[in-house]
Amino acid sequence: SSFPLSAGRGVQMAGLAGLLGPGLLKGSSQIETSSLKSEVVALYFSAHWCPPCKEYTPQFKKVHQRCKEQGKSFEVVFVSSDKDEASFQEYYATMPWLAIPYSERFRQQSLSAAFGVSGIPAVVLLNRDGSLLDSNARSKVMTPSFPSSLPRTIDVEDDVGPLPTEPVQVLLRHFGREFDMECDPNEGWELLRLQIFSLTEVPAEQQRLFGLGVDRGLLSDSTPLARALARGLQERKGSGLPLADVPEKSRRASSVCNDDALGSGHHQGCLGSPEAWVGKQDDADLWYQLDLVEVRRAAGIALQPRETHPQWVTKFKVSYSDSEAGPWSFVSGGQEFTGCSSGVAAMVRVYFPEVAARFFRIHPTGFNQEPALRADVILSGAAPDLPPVIVVLGNFSPADPFEFNGNTPNRSSEDKMVQEQHVAFLQVKLSSLPPRLQSQVNSLQHVMKYEDIPLQRHALDQVPVWPIDEAVSRRKGTESYEVLFMRQVLRWFKGWFSWTNAPPCEHCGSRDTRTIGTDQANQLERSYGAGSAEVAQCGACSGQTRFPRYNDPAKLLETRTGRCGEWANCFTLLCRALGYEARHVHDWTDHVWTEIFSDSLGRWLHADSCEAALDSPLIYEQGWGKKLTYCLAFARDHVLDVSRRYTAKYEELLTRRSAFSEKELERAMSAIDEFALDQYCGKLPSDVAEQRRAVLATRAKIETQQLLHGIQAAPKPEEQVGRTSGDKEWREQRGELGATAAAREQAIACSEKGVADLGQAAAGQGSSAAKSSVDREQACATPAASAPQTSQEKTRALIKAAFDEIVATGVSPTEAAAMAMEKVKKQLQPQ
C-alpha cells in the first residue's frame, strides 16, 4: 500500500527537527534539518562493527538509488551505533545519504528507545512531519515494490506554480484521437474520469491516466486535481515557442563516430532525422553546433534520442557566441541541464534564460551508451502555451473485462486453500500423462501473477507512456494505434532492460567477467523464484559475482536484466499493465516470448522483447535456424499449442515432436485450458463471464483456422535475420546466429539492437500485418457487437446517455458529469 501524504506543512519540520536535531550531515558538509523535503524519511540504525549491517548496507544503498532514479520523495538518515568517531566516519563515507552527527550520541539512544529498536540493522519509516509510519521496516524496504509505494517528488514538491481556480483547457489523447476537454480543478478525479468516459467511452474502471507533467507512471488520485493541473500547466510553459529549424548544412560537431560526412551516417542531427549525430566517446571537448545564420534570441534547446539505437544524451551544457571563432560563454554560468530519459522518440524541450547569439553548442556531459542526439534551438517569442496533456489508456480489446481500477480482493486463507484444492484436482486429472506435461500447470499459475493490480501499477511506474503516445501520434502509416504503440514499447523496453552475458563484478565494477559455474539459489534468491544462480569470476580482481535467475516479475522490475526468460517474463507483465491481452509463450527449444491480441487485426501477434520484433513469427525458423518442437502459449483464461504459427514446415516439425503422443499433448492442453477458463470466469459476474466465454470461443475457432491454414506468405525482412541478443560466441554456440550467411551477417550488424527498424521500415511501406484479412477482423468483432450487454455496460450506457442529454441543455461538462451520475444512481436504486 502507498504511504499517506503529510497533511500539514506548517509544523512538519519542527517534528523532524525535534527528533533528529537542528542539523544533519550530508557527506562532509552539514545541512539544516528544516531543509529536508522528502515525504518519507527512513532512519537507518546501523554500525561498522555489525556483520549483518555490512551485508545489509550495500543492498539498502541499491534501494535508495532506485528510489532516487524513480523520482520518489524518499531520504535516509543514518543513526550510528559505532563505538568511536573514526569508525563512524569510515562507515559513513560508504553511504550516499544523510546522518546524525556522531557528537550527538544521545539522539541514537533516545531514537532507539522511542521506536523500540533493540537490534541492528533496523529501519524506521517516518512521515515528513515526523510522525511514525513503520517502526520495523527492515524487510519492507527490501521488497521490489517498495519504491512504488512511495509518493513521487513531483507530486509533493512545493514549486508547482499557482494552483488554478478556474476551469483549465486540457488536451485528452486516447488511442490516436484527440479531444479538447475543460477540467474544473475544484472537482475531484471521479468526475474527471466520468468526463473522460463521456468522450472516449473508456469506463472509469479501465482508465489508466498519464501525463500532466509526469513523464512516467500513472497520475496519482492522492494528488489534489488542482495541484496536478498546475504541474501540467507549468510543464507546458514555453511549449508554443517556435523552433529555429536549423538545416543540416548549418550544423557542425567536434567529432563524429566513424568520421561520417555531414548529412550521412552518424552526422544527421536534425529533429525527426532517421538517424542522429553520434560523437566520439574519447572526445575530451565534445560539442554539437547549430548556426542560426544571424543573431537571434533563444529560449532553450529541443532534444530527441537516436531512434534506431538505445542511445541518448542525459545531461548537457549549452554555450553560445556571435562568432564561430569565439569567445564562447556558457548559458547560466555553465548549468548542467537534464536531457532525455529514455529512447522514446518524443521531443524534450529544455528552457534557459533568454540569450541572443548566432551560434549555439550543446556539450553532452552524460549519455546512455553513446553521446547521440537530434536537436534544434527554441526561439524566444510570445506564443501561447499549448494545453496540458492527459493520455488515457483503456483495455486495448473492448472484449477484455479486466478492471484496472476495480477493487482488489484480499484473498483469504480459505480462498487460497480452495484454489490449492482445485489445482490438486487438476494435477490428479493429469497424473497419467508424462511429467513434463503435468508441470505445465506451473506455467499457467505463473501468468496469473500478471493480473495483480498493485504489481501492474508498480510496472507502469517504469513506463514513459505519454512520451510513447506522443511518438506514436507523429507516426504515419497503415498500422493501427495499438500496433504502433506496441512497436514503440518494444523499442523502449530494448533500451530499458539489459542483457546479461555475465554479470559485472560487484567488487570492482569491471565487466571483464566470465561464468565459471552454477550454484543452488540461496534462501533470499529462492524467495524471488530463482532455482539457481550462475557464478562469474572477475578477470581484474578475481572476485566472484552471483547472477540469480529470478522468475518473480516484481523482482525483474528492480533488476532489469537477464536473458530471454527474464526479458519475456517482465515484458509480458508490462503488456498486461498497459491494457493488452497477453500470452507468455514457451518454446521447448529454449526460448520465451510474448503474444498480444490485436483487436484491429483480429488475431494474436508475436512480440519478442529480446529482438524488438513484432509480428515476425518465422524469425526463429527462417532467421535463427531453430528446429522448433513445441511452442505453448499461456494466458490468464486459456492455453494453446501455437507451434504452427512459428513454422512454414509443420510436417517437418512434427517429426521432432517425439516426447509424447499428440493425443497426450491435446489431453493436457485441453484440461489446463478448461481449468484456466473456469477459474478466471468464476471470479467475474455471471453475465460478464458468459460474454467472455463466448468471445474466447469465437476467437478460438478463428485462430484454429488460421493455424491450420499455416503461413503462406514469404518471410519478411526482419524474419530473415539471425539472433541479435547475446554475445556472438554464445549465439554461435547455440546455433542461433543465423540460418544462412546473409542472416548471420545481418545478425552481427544488428547485435544488441534488434530488428525493430527492419520491421518498422516494412510497416511504413504497408506490411503484411497492416494488410491482414478484413474478414478476420469482422469475424472477431461480430461476437462483441451481437453479445448482450452486461450489467456494467448497461450502467455505463445509462450514464453516457444522461450526460449527453444534460450537456445538450447547456450545462457545463463538469456539472453534467455529476448530475448524470446522480441521476443514474437514483434510477438503479431499488423501488
N, C-alpha and C positions, 0 to 999 in steps of 0.2 A: 504494500500500500504506500501511497505517496505521503510525504511529510506535510503537515499543515503549515501554511504560511503564517508568519508573525502578524498579529492583529495590530498592535500599536507600535508606532515608530518613535514616539517621544521618549519613552523610558527604557528602550531596549538596551542602549549602550551602558546605562547605569547598572543594569543587571549583570551584563558580562564583565564590566569593569570591576564590579564588586566581587565577582568570583575570581577573576584572573589577575586583577591588579590593573593599575593605570597604564602600564607599558608591557609590550611583548617583544621578544627578539625575532628579527627577520634576517636570518643569516648573521652577518657581523654587525648589523645596524639594529636600531630599536625603533618601534613604531608605537603610536598610541592605540590602546585597545579600542577606543572610540572610533578609530578608522576602519575597524573590521566590519565589512559589509556583507559577509556571507550569511545566507539564510539558515544554514545548518553548520554547526561547529562541532568537530569531534575532538574530545580530549583524549590524547593517547598517553596512557600510563605505561612507561617502559624504562629499561635500564640497560646500559652497556654490558653489565656482568651477567645478564639473564640469558641463558641459551635459547629458550623458546622465543624471547624477544628478537634475537638475532635472526631467527628463521622467519618471524612474522613481519618484521620491519620492511624487508625488500618487497614482500607481497603487498603490504599496505601502501608502499610508495607507488606501485602499479595502479592500485585502486585510485589513489589521489590523482595520478596522471590522467587516468581515463576520465575522471570527473571533470578535470580542467579541460581536456580535449573536447568533451561533450558540452561544454559551456554550463556546467552545473554550479549552483551557488553553494559551494562547499569549501570549508577550510579545516585544517588540522592544527591543533596546538599540542605540542609535546610537553608532558608533565613528567619530569625526570625523577627516577628513584636511584640515580647514580650516587656513589659513595664519596666522590670528590669532584671538584670543578673540572679537573683535567680530563677525567673520564667522560663527564658531561659534554665538554667541548669536542672531544674526539668523536663521540657518538652523534651529537647534533650536526656535525659537519657533513654527515652522510644523508641528512634529511632535507627535503625540499620545502618544509612548512615552517610554521611559527613555533615559538617555545616560550614558556615562562622562565625568566632569568633564574639561574641556579642559586643566586644570592637570596631569592625569596623561597627558601626551603619550606617555610611554614605553610605555604599555599599547597604544596604537594600533600602535606598531612591533612589539611582542612578539606581539600577536594576529595581525597580518598575517603575520609570519614563521611563527608556529605553524600557521596554517591555509593557508599558501601563497597569500595574497591578493596579486596582482600588479597588479590594476587595479580601478577603481571605476566604477559601483556594484557591490558584491559583498554576498552574503548567505550567512552560515554558520549552520547549524542545530545547536543543542546540546540535549542532554537535560538534565533537571533537576539531574542530578548533575555536569554539566559535560562529560560525555562527548560525543564528536562523532557527529552523525547524518548531516550532509551538509556538505561544505566548499565546494560550488559549487551553491547552491540559488537563485540569482538567477532562473532561469527557472521552477523548480519552484513557487515560492511564487505565481507569477502564473497558474498553471493553475486553471481553475474548480473542480476537485475538491480543491485543496489543503486548504481548511478541513475537508472531510470526513475527511481522513487524520489529523487531529489528535485527541488524546483530549479528551473533554468535561471541563470543570471539575468538574461534578457527579459524574463517575466517579472522580476522583482527589483531591478535596478531603478534608482530614483530618476535618472535623466532620460525621460521618455518624451519630454516636451509637455506643453499644456494639454490637459485632458479635454477632449471635445465635449461640448454641451448640446450642440445641435446635430441633426442627422448628418451622416458622412456618406458621400458617394463612394461606393466600393465596386470594383470590377470582379465579378464572380466568374471563375472559369471551371468548366466541367466537361471532360471528355472532348476537348477541342472546340467547345462552344463557349461564347462569352455573353454575360448578362450584366447590365447596369443595375445596381441594387442600392437602395437607400437604407442605411443602417443606423438605427437610433441607439446612441451609446447608453441611454438610460434604461434600455430594455436588456434582458438577460440573454444568455446563449440559447435557451429553449425556444424563444420566439425567433431568434436569428435562424435556428435550424428549420423552423416551420416556414420562414420566408424562402430559405434555400430549397426546401421541398416543393414549394409552390412554383418555383422557376425551373427546377431540374427534374422533379419527380423522383429524387433520391430520398427515400424515407429517412427520417431522423436517426432511426436505429442503425442505419447502414452508413451514415455520413462520417467520413474521415476528413477533417478540415486542416488545411495547411496555409502558410503564407503570413500576411500581416507583419512582415519584417523578420520572421523566423525562417532561416534558410533550411533547417532540417528538423524533423519531428512534428508531432501534432500540435495544433493550437490547444491550449490548456483551458478547460472550463473553470479552473480555480482562479484564473486571472480575470479581474473585472473587465467586462467588454470594453468599457471606455478606455481603459489602460491599453488593451490590445489594439484598439483603433488608433490611439495616439502613437503607439510604436509603429504601426503600419504607415501612418502619415509621415512620421519622421524618416522612416526608411526610404520614402519616395521623394524626399527633398532633393530638388535638382534633377529629377528624372525626366523633366521635359526639355532640358538643355540640349542643344544640338551637338553632334559630333563634327569634328573637323574633316572627317573623311579623307585622310591623308593618303594619296595614291602610293602604290608600291615603289614607283621611281623616286619618291621623296623620302625614302627610308634607308637607314644605314645601321650597321652594327659593329661592335668592337671585334667580334668574331662570329663565325657561322660553322656549325657542325658540318664536317666533310668539305668545308670551304665552298659550299654551293653558291652559285651566282644569284644575284638579286632576282626575285621572281620565280625561282625554281627550288626544288628540294626543300631544304631546311631554312630557306630565306624567303618565306611567304607569310608576313606578319599582319596582313590586313584582317580586320574583323570579318568573319564569315569565310575566310580562306579555307580551302580543303586541307591545308597543311598548317604550318606555323613557322615563326622564327625559332630556331633552336641554337643557343650559344654553346661555346665550349666550356666544359666544367673547369678546366685548368686556366681559364682566362682570369687573371688577377683583377682586372678592371673591366668587368662585364657591363655592357650597356647596349640599349637598343634605342635608336634615334629617330624622331619624327620631325620633319621640316614643314612648317606651316606656310612657307614661301614669303610671308610678311609677318610683321609683329602683330600678334593678336592676343586678346585676353583669354586665358584658360582658367577653368574651374576644377579640372580633375582629369583622371585617366580612366578609360574603359578597357577592361581586360577580358580575354577568353582563354581557356586552356587549349592545348593541342587536341584536336578532336580524334585523331587516328591513333593516339597512344595515351596512356595514363600519365601525362606529363603536364605540369603547370607551375607557375610562379606563385609561391605562398606569401612571400614578403618582398618588398621593394622600396627603393627611394626614388625620388624624381629630382632631376636638375634641369636648369633652363639657361638660355643665353640668347643674346641678339645676334651673335656671330658663331659660326661653327668652330672658329679658332679660339673662342672663349673671350673673356673669362666665364666660367660656369658657376652658378650658385645653386645650392640645394633648396628645394621647397621646404618651408617651415623649419629651417635650420638643420636639415638632414633627418627629418622624422621618417621612421620606418612605417610604411603602410601595409595593411593586410590585403593580400590578393585573392586568388581563387582557393577554394577549399576542397574541390573535387574535380574530376574530369568531365563533369557535365558541361555542355557547351553554352550554358546560359551566361549572359554578359554580367560582369561585376563592375559597378561604377564606384570609383573611389574619388572623393572630393577633397580639395585643399583650398586655402585662401587664394583668391584670385591673384594671378601674376600675368604680366604682359611680356611676351617673348616670341621669337620666331622658331627657335629650336628647343625641343624637349627630349630628355633622355630618361629612359626607365632603367634603373640599376637593380637587377634581381639580387636579393640578399638571402633568399630561401626558396627552395623549389622541391617538387616531387619528381624524382628520377633524373630529370634534365631541366635546365633553365629554358623553358618553352613558353611562348605566349603569342597571342594575336592581340593587337592593341590599337587604340586611337586616342586622340585628345578630346576632352569635353570642353566646349567653348562656353564662355560666360554669356549671359543673356537674361531676359526677363520672362522666359516661357513658363506657363503654369505647370505645376507638378502634376504628374499622372496620378490617378486614383490608386489607393492601396489595393492589393490583390488578395483574394481568398480563392484557393483551389480546393474543390471538393471532389473526393473520390468516393464512389459507392462500390457495390459489388459489380465487377465487370460483366457478369452474367446476371440478367434480371431473374433468372430461374434459381439463383443461389439464395437460399433462405437465411444465410448467416447474418446475425445481427451484431455488428461490431460494438455498438453502444448498448447492447442488451445487458440484462442482469447476468452476472457470472455466478452460478450457483456454487455454494460451498459443498463439496462432496463429503458427505458424512462417512463414518467408518462403515455404516451399514450399506451405503451405496457402493463403496469400494468392494465390500465383501460380495455383494450381488454381482458386480462386474467380474470379479475374480471367478465366481461360480460359472458365469456364462462362458468365460474363456476356457475354464476347465472342461465344460461340456463340449466346446468346440474341439479341444485337443483330444478328447475321447473319440469324437467323430472322425478325427484324422489319424487315430492311433495305428490303424492298419497300413498306413501309407509310409513311404520312405522318410527317414528322419529329416532330410533337408526340406521336404515339402511341409512337414509338420512345423518346422521352425519359421515358416513364412507368416505365421500368426504374429511373431515378434515385429515383423516389418509393418503390419497393419497397426499394431499398438503404438509403434514409433510415430507414425504420421498423425496420430491423434494429438500428439503434443503440439502440433502446429495450430490447433483450434483454440488454444489457451489465449484468452483476450489480453490479460496482463503481459504475456510473452509477446503477443503481436504488437502491443503498444511499445514495449521495450525495443522491438525490432524497428519500428517506424521512427524511433528516436535517432536512428542512424542514417535515414534515407533523405536526401535533398529533393523532396517531392516537387516543391513549386519550381525550383530551377529545372528539373527534368520536364515538368509540364511546359515551361516556357520554351525549352529547346524543342519539344515536340510540336508546339504551336507554330514554330517557324518552318517546320518541315513541309515540303510539298511533295505529293506523290499519290499513288493509288491505294496505299495501305490505310487501314482504319487506325483510329486513335489508339485502341488497345494494343495493336501490333507495334506501332511506332513507339508507344510508351515502353513496351517491353524491350525493344531494341535499345532504348536509352538506359533502362535499368540494367540490362546486361553489360552495357559499356561502362556504367558507373561501378557496378559490382566488380568488374575486372580490375579496376584500379583501387578499389577499397579493400578487397580480400587479397591475401597474398599466398603465393605458392611456396611450400616448404620442400626443398630437396633434402637439406639437412639443416637443423636449426642453428642460428648464430650462437656463438659461445656466450653463455650467461655470465662468465667470469671476466672476460676481457673485451667482449663485443666483436671479436673477429668473425668473419664469415668463412674463414678457411677451416671448415669443419667437414668431417665425413662420418657417415653412420658406421658404427663398428659392431652393432648387435641390437638385440631386443630384450627387454626386461618385462616382468609382470608389472602391471599397474599397481601403484600403491593405493592405500585406502582413500586418500583425497582424490586421486585420479579416477578411481573406480566410481566415486560419488558423482562424477560428471560423465559416466558412461564409457570410460576408457577401459579396454580389455588388456591393452599392452602399451608399452612406451618404448620407442626407439631411443637408442643411446648414441650420441655423436661425440667424437673427440676432436678437440681443437688442435690445429697444426701449429698455432702460435704459442699457446700456454700449456697445452696437453690436458687442460681441464675437460670434464665431461658434462654434457648437457642433455637432459631428457626431452623427448618430443612425444608427449602422451597423445594417443589417437582418440581424442574426445569424440563422443557421439551425442552429447547434450547440446541442442541448438542454442540454448541460452548461453552456455559457456563459449560457443563458437562466435557469438556476437561480441564477446570480450576478446578472445584470442585473435580472431580474424585471420587465421592462417590454417594451412593444411594441404591435403591433396584432394582428389576428386570426391572422396567420401564426405569430407568436411565441407567442401565447396557446395555440393548439391544439397546437403543437409541444411545448411544455413540459407541457401538461396531459395529452397522450397518454402521455408518458413517466411521469408520476405515476400514471396509471391502471394502467400495466403494473407499476410498482413496488409498488402496493398489492394486486396479485393479480387485477386484471380482465383478461380478454381484450379487447384494444382494437384499433380501426382508426383510421387517420388519413384523413379524408375531404376530398378536394379538389373544391371547386365551381369550375367553369371560368368562372363569372361573378364571380370574385374573392372567395371566402370559403373558410375552412377550419374544420373542427370534428372532433369525435371520435365514435366509436360504441363502446359497450361491450356485451358479451354478458351478458344476464341469464339465468342458469340457471333461476331460479324462473319466469320468463315464457317461457323457451324461444325467445328472439328477441333481435335486436340493438336497442339503444336509442340514439337520437340524444342526444348530450351536447355542448352548446355552452358552453364556459367563458366566452366573452365576454359572453354573455347570461344565464349561470347557468341555462340551460334544459336540462331533461331530458325526453326522450321527447316532443318538440314538433316533429316533422319538418315540419309545414306552416307554421312560423313565417316562413320566408323568402318563400314564395309568397303566403300569405294575409295575413301581418302586414307584412313589409317591402315587398312588391310586386315581388320579384325575378322576372325572366324566366329561369328556370333552363334549362340545356342539358345539361351533363354533370356528374354527381356520382360520382366514382370513389373507392372505399374500398380502402385498403392495410393489410394485416396481415402479420405475420411469415411466415405459411404459406398465404396466399391473397389474391387481389384480386378485386374485383367492381364492376360498374356498379350503383350503388344509387339511380340517379336517380328511379326510380318511387316510392321511399319518400318523396320530398320534394315530390310534386306530386299534386294532385287532378285535374289536367288534362293527363294524359300525352300525349294525341293532339295537343294544342296545343304541348306541349313538343317533341314530335318534329319539328314544322315548323321549329324553331330549330336543330336538330342537323344542320347542313349542312357542317361542316368536313371530313367524310369519310363514307363509307357505314357503315351499321350493321354490315355484314359485316366491314368492316375493323376496326371497333372490337371486334367479337366475337373476331376472329382475334388481335388484340393482347392483349386481356384474358385470353383462354384460354391463350396462350403464356406470359404472365407469371405467371398463376395456377399453371400446371403447374410452371414453374421454381421458384416460391416454395415449393410443396408438396414438391418433390423435394429442394430444398436444405435445408429445415428438417427433414424426416423423415430425411434422410441422416445427421443428427447424433444421432438417437435410437437406442436399442436396437431391434432388428428387431420384437419383439413390441409395444413401445410405439408404434413408427412405424405398424405395421399398425392398431392400435386408433385412433390419431389420424386416419389416413386414413378409417377407417370413420365416425368421429364427424363429420368435416368433410363427408363425402359425404352423410350423413343431414341435417345442418344445411342444406347447400346445396339439397337437394330441398325442404325445408320453406320455406326463405327464397324460393326461386324461386316457389313457390305464393303466398306472402304478397305478393311484389312484383307478380306477375301479377294477383292479386286487387285490388290497389290499396287506397287509403284510402276507406272508405265512411262513416266516422263524421263528424259535424260537427266543425269546428275547435274546439279547446279555448280557454279564455280567454287563455292565455299564447301561443297561436298567432295571435292577432288583435291583436298589438302590433307597432309598427314597431321599428326598430333602436334599442337603448338605449345601445350602446357607441360612444364617439367624440363629438366636439363636434357640436352641432346643425347648424352650417353644413356640416361635412364629410359628415354623413349626408344632408343635403338635397341636396348636390352629387352624391352617388352615387345619389340616387333611392331611398334605403332608409329614409327617416324614417317611412314608413307608406303602406300601400296605400289606406287610407281616412282620412277626417278623424278618426274615432274612434281608429284605430290610431296616427295621428300624435300626437294628444293624449295617449294613454296612453304612447307612447314618450318624449315630453318629460317627462311626470310621473315616469317610471322611469329617467331619464337616469343612466347610470353605476351604476345599482342592479341592473339585470337583471330577469328575470321569475320569479325563484325563488319569491317569495311568492305569485304568482298560481298557479304550478304546485303549490306546497305546499298552498294552500287547496283546490285541486281534489282533490289526493291525500287530504286529510283527509276529504273527503266521498265518497271512492271513485272515483278517477279511472279513465279508460279503461285506463291502464297496469295498475292493480291488478285490473281485470276482464278481463284478457287471456284468450284461449281456453284452457280446461283441456286440450282436445285437443292443442293445440300443445305445451303443457308435457309432456304424457305422451309425445307423439311424439318429442320431443327427448330425453327421459330414457330411452326404450327402448333405444337402442344401447348406452349405457353400462351398463345393467342386464344386457343379454344378452351383452355382449362378453366374451371370455375374459380371465382375469386375466393381467396382465403379471408378469414375474419380480419386479419391485419390489413390486407389490401382494401377491403370494404371501408374500414375506418379511414385509411389514407385518402381514398377516393371521396369520402364524405367531407373530410377536412379541406381538400383541394377545391371541391365544388363550392363549399361555403365561402372559402377565401376569395375565389374568383367572383362570386356573386357580390360580396361586400365591397371588394375593390372597385367593381363597376359602378358603385354608388358614389365614388369619390373619396372614400375613406383611405387614409394612408396605408401602405402595405404593413407597417409595423402594427398599427391598431387593428387592421383587418386580420392579421395573424392571430392576435389574442382573442378577438371576437369569434373567429372561426373555430378555434379550439374550444372555447367555452360553449358555443352552440352545439358542437358535435358531442361534447361531454354530456350535455343535457339530453340529447337525442338517444344516447346509448344507456342512460340511466334506466333501470327497470321501473315500469309504471306501477 
